Amino acid sequence: MSRAFTKEDDSNSSIDLGERPVSPHRNLVTENGLAMIDAEIAALHEELAKGNAEADRDLIARASRDLRYWTARRETAEVSHPDPGSSVVRFGMTVTIADEHDTRHSWAIVGEDEADASHGKISHVSPMAQLMFGKSLGDIFELNGREWEIIAIGLPQVESE
């Protein structure tokens, strides 16, 4: 009989997920970002233990891959604190900008793994953050054909768990 019509036993196979790509950029993180990485690692250790207990190869593969990623990110993490006296935009600060129609947005500049634009957090390597770095209150920059003025610069609020 042709192998095309036989059912293969796939109980011992696991998916080949490939590795999660690690950014080539400097791994700056806030205190919250470091805590997030530590929480991810702890959760993945639990997932890996669960996968081993249940002999779930797919769960083991996913947890192992993600654990390698987060462990690498933890090993290269550099906690950076913004200078409270700084008058220019730096990593870890919150910046409020306004356009000519007084449309306002506030952005916290954080590490790549912390970035979440829907919650007002942008990566320090994002084009917007790069445009704002080194600028002071009242400075103007152009993004996507619109001019934006920096109207506030401050330290981020500490997130509570």
Salt bridges, closest charged atoms under 4 A:
GLU8 OE2 - ARG3 NH2 3.38
GLU19 OE2 - ARG68 NH2 2.65
GLU31 OE2 - HIS81 NE2 3.10
ASP38 OD1 - ARG74 NE 2.59
ASP66 OD1 - ARG20 NH1 3.71
ASP66 OD1 - ARG65 NE 2.85
GLU78 OE1 - ARG26 NH2 2.83
ASP99 OD2 - ARG146 NH2 2.16
GLU100 OE2 - HIS101 NE2 3.71
ASP102 OD1 - ARG104 NE 3.08
GLU112 OE1 - ARG73 NH2 3.82
ASP113 OD2 - ARG73 NE 2.72
ASP116 OD2 - HIS119 ND1 2.65
GLU159 OE2 - LYS121 NZ 2.43
